[in-house]
Amino acid sequence: MDKFNKIAKTAAGATADMVKINAQSLRELTQEEIFSFKIAACDTLQDRDFEHFTEAALDQMAELYIGKTVIFDHLWSAEKQTARIYDSYVEEIEDGKQLILLAYMLRTPETKSTIDAIEGGILREVSVGLSCRKRTCDICGEDVYSSDCVHFPGYEYDGVICTATLDDVVDVYELSFVAVPSQRNAGVVKSVRKSDADLPSEIDKADLAALELEKIRYV
């Protein structure tokens, strides 16, 4: 699946996209003022943390991500805000589904270097910041952080590598440009949607459970 193409294109001629972009802005923007790009945010395939989202989780994220900010390295600072998500949808991929997010940013002297880096393929990889209620062990079916589960994602048990299923997304916080995302296929892809017709050693588990209450998931 070749989802990492070299450039992102502007949304020239995409009237429907401009309507959605202007729903996010305080004044009406023109196509000449904005740069928009398409992002493969996450999918249902196993990631580097031996976890995977359900299709329902992607649908939940598609709804929740509208209007959220795009930043760098999950640093929650206003000065790190570089773009905003204005549309989303879930599409079929080989062996699963993926969440597509559409984002825009203003064309200004200050953002030129960022736009150049996106177009040049330097800024590409992304990571989602979210919270979900369920992290289920795929071996025993119990919550990974509960005392009823004796398995750890990535470890082998009787010849089976333990993985975990992420579901029931309760909130999304932001999308970040990162150097190495957990999701192998997450990144900026070549073009925005042209029209709506294109939609288609062991760790103590008690400590882990306590930490999870304070933890924001970055995938």
N, C-alpha and C positions, 0 to 999 in steps of 0.2 A: 504494500500500500504506500504509494508515494504521495505523502501529504505535506512534505517539506519542499516547497518550491521557492524560487529565489526572490520573488518580489511581491509586494502588495500594491494593488492599484486603487486609484481614487474612485469614488462613486459617481462619476460623471454620467448624467442622464438617468440616474436612479431616482426618479421622483418619489416613489414610495419610501425609499430610504431617507430622503431629505425630510419628509413629513415626520418620520420617526425620530430623526436627529433633532429636528426643531421642537419636538415634544420634550426634549431634555434641556433645551437652551432657554434663556430668559428673553432673548431677542431672536428674530428670524435670521438664520444663517443662510448663506448662499453656497452653492457647490464649490465655488472658487475659494471659499474660506476654509474649507475642511479637507482633511485627509482621512479616509476610512480604510479599515483593513479587516480581514476575516481571520478568525482564530479557531483552530481545533483545540478546544479547551481540555477535554477529557473524554474517556470512552469506557466501554464495558470490559475491556481487555485487562489482563493482569498487569499490574505496574511493578516498579522496582521494589516496592515494599510488600510484594506478594498480596496485594489487595486489588479488588475490582468493584466498580459501581454496578448497581442494577440498572435496568432500563428505566424503572420508575424513578430512580434517583436522578438520572439525566433529565427526565421530564420536569422534576421538581426544580432542578437548577436552572433549566431554560426559562422557567417562569420567574424565579427569584433574581436572576442576574440582570434583568432589564434595569437600567439606570445606575448600576454599580460602577465603581471607579477602576481604572487600570493604573497600577503603580509599579514600583520596582522592589524586588527582594522581600516582599511582604512587610515592608516598613511603613507603618501606619502614620504617615506624615503628609500634611497638605502639600508640601513642596515636592513630594514624590508623585503626586497625581499628574498623569500625562495624557490620559484619554478616558472616554466614558462609553459604556456598552449601551447600544440603542436597540438591538434586536438579537434574537436567538432562535435556534431550532435544533432538532435532533435528526440526524440522518443515518442511513444504513452504511456500514462499512463491511469489509470482509471479516466474517466471524463475530460481528457485533454491531454496536451503534456508537455514535460519537456526538458530543455536544458542540455545536457551532455557535460562536458568539461574534457579533459584528460590533466594532468599536469605531469611534471617530475622535479626532483631535483637531485643534485649530492649526492652520498654517500661519506661523509667525516666525520672526527671526530666531526666537528662543527655541522653537520646536524643530527648526530645520535639521539640526544634527540628529535628532531622534528619528525623524521621518527618513532621512538619508540612511540611517542604520537599519531601519526596518526594510526599506527598499533594497538595500544592499545585502540583506540576509544576515546581518550581524546580530540585531535584536530579533530573535525568533522564538526561542523556547519560553513557555509560560507555565504557570502553576496556579491552581485554584485555591482560594482560602475559604473554608466552609466549616460548618458544624453538622454532624449527622448523629442520630440517636442510636443507630444499630451498626455494630461491627461484629458480624457473626462468623464463627469458625466454620469453615467448609468441611471439616472432618466430623465434628461432634454436633454441630448445630447450636452450640451455646454461645453466649456473648464472650468474646475473646478476653475481656477484662474481668469476667466473673470467676469465682472460685470453682465453678462447675466445669470450666474448660481447662484442660491440662496441656493444651497445645499452643505453639507459638508460630505465627506466620514466618515462612522461610525455613523452618526446621522439618526434617524428614521423620515420618512415623510409619513403620511397617512398609517402607518403600513408597510412601505418599508424601509429597511436599505439602505442608499446611499452607492454605491461603485463607483470606478473609473477605467477606462480602460487605460492602458499605451500602447502607440504605437509610431511608427516612431522613432526608436532608431537611433541617429545620431553619437554616440560614446560610447565606453566602455573604462574604464580607468584601472581597475584592478579587481581582485577577492580577497576577504579578509577572513581569518579565523576570526570569531567573536564568542562571547558567546551566543548571542540571535539574530538570523536573522529574518528579516521581513517575509521571505518566510519559511513557516513551514517545508517544506520537503527538504530544501537546506542543503546539506552536502556531505561528502566523503562517497562513497559506496564501496562495497566489492572488486570488481576487475576491472581491465582495460578491454577494449574491446579486445577479443582474435584475431579477424580478421575483415576485412572489411565486411565480410558476416554477422556480427552481427549488422550492421547498421539498422537499422529499420527507554465651553463658547464660543461665536462666535469670530472668528478672522477676522479682517478687511481684505477684499479681495484685496484691493489696495496694502496694505503692503505685503500680501502674494505673489502677482504677482511680486512685486519688489524683494522680497527675492528669488523667484524662478529663476530669471535671474542669480543670483550668486550661486545657489544651485546645488550641484552634487547629483544625486539620488543614495542612497544606499538602496538596497533591499535585 
